[in-house]
Amino acid sequence: MGSVGENIAEVRGRIAAAAERSGRTADDVTLVCVTKTRTVEEIREVIEAGECSLGENRVQEFLEKYDKVQDIADKSAKKPNIMWNLIGHLQRNKVKYLTGKVALVHSVDSFRLAEEFNARGAKAGVPTDVLIQLNMGGEAQKSGVSISDCRALVGEIAGCLPYVRIRGLMAVVPMADDPEDVRGYFRDAKLTFDALAKERGGLEAGFEHLSMGMTHDYEVAIEEGATMVRVGTAIFGLRKG
Ligand SMILES: *Cc1c(COP(=O)(O)O)cnc(C)c1O
């Protein structure tokens, strides 16, 4: 592995190539740099490499880094607008810490969780942008809903929670040695995404993100239509914890 900057350049190159294979360009795919377990100094390198979308999976860890990272961004020459993505399973009692701080929550998987975002958002006068999390393999140890429950959930939330804006879907898929083995899951997620986007009025309604693909499978995910990939290990190396 190279430096963080070199690794990002490599990932960016692979994203561009995969986007082209799917008839799109690099600009059509957002790279979320997954910074969980990484230090603020490591995050500084990401910002210096020109990145601004960061992803954390734990609320506590996110809050510990939030001000420090904002400070780094404010002092950097590029003055990036940091976009925080919350990508991990969430408990309702943590929602109050997120309103107004996160750009996008990828992991909404129940009406009750969405209700909490709505209640907090209404109080603060700030809506929260969310994705609905799909658990494509139906794995018990992962959170997320099935495709059919997803359609129902999107309908319920869109109908009655004005402070929750559904911006698309996040798909989690089983781990596989060969990413080709999960291509079918990505394809099914994209079909679901397209069908819902059509029902919801698509881009005009802001339903535009399909978050899928991590270090070992992001190129396949992009080939199948991902608009956002969540990459940690390929940027920073293996996590210790
Ligand atoms: C940790 C994590 C990632 C990044 O995984 P890597 O294999 O390190 O790229 C992506 N998505 C979610 C939900 C994660 O928790």
The ligand as a MOL file (V3000), in Angstrom:
LIG
                    3D

  0  0  0     0  0            999 V3000
M  V30 BEGIN CTAB
M  V30 COUNTS 15 15 0 0 0
M  V30 BEGIN ATOM
M  V30 1 C -16.5980 -0.4160 7.4200 0
M  V30 2 C -17.6640 -0.2090 6.4320 0
M  V30 3 C -17.3570 0.0400 5.0790 0
M  V30 4 C -15.9420 0.0830 4.5220 0
M  V30 5 O -15.3860 -1.1930 4.4830 0
M  V30 6 P -13.9510 -1.4690 3.7910 0
M  V30 7 O -13.9900 -2.9260 3.5030 0
M  V30 8 O -12.9340 -1.0940 4.7960 0
M  V30 9 O -13.8770 -0.6390 2.5820 0
M  V30 10 C -18.4130 0.2500 4.2030 0
M  V30 11 N -19.6990 0.2080 4.6280 0
M  V30 12 C -20.0300 -0.0170 5.9060 0
M  V30 13 C -21.4710 -0.0400 6.2860 0
M  V30 14 C -19.0280 -0.2380 6.8540 0
M  V30 15 O -19.3710 -0.4650 8.1300 0
M  V30 END ATOM
M  V30 BEGIN BOND
M  V30 1 1 1 2
M  V30 2 1 2 3
M  V30 3 2 2 14
M  V30 4 1 3 4
M  V30 5 2 3 10
M  V30 6 1 4 5
M  V30 7 1 5 6
M  V30 8 2 6 7
M  V30 9 1 6 8
M  V30 10 1 6 9
M  V30 11 1 10 11
M  V30 12 2 11 12
M  V30 13 1 12 13
M  V30 14 1 12 14
M  V30 15 1 14 15
M  V30 END BOND
M  V30 END CTAB
M  END
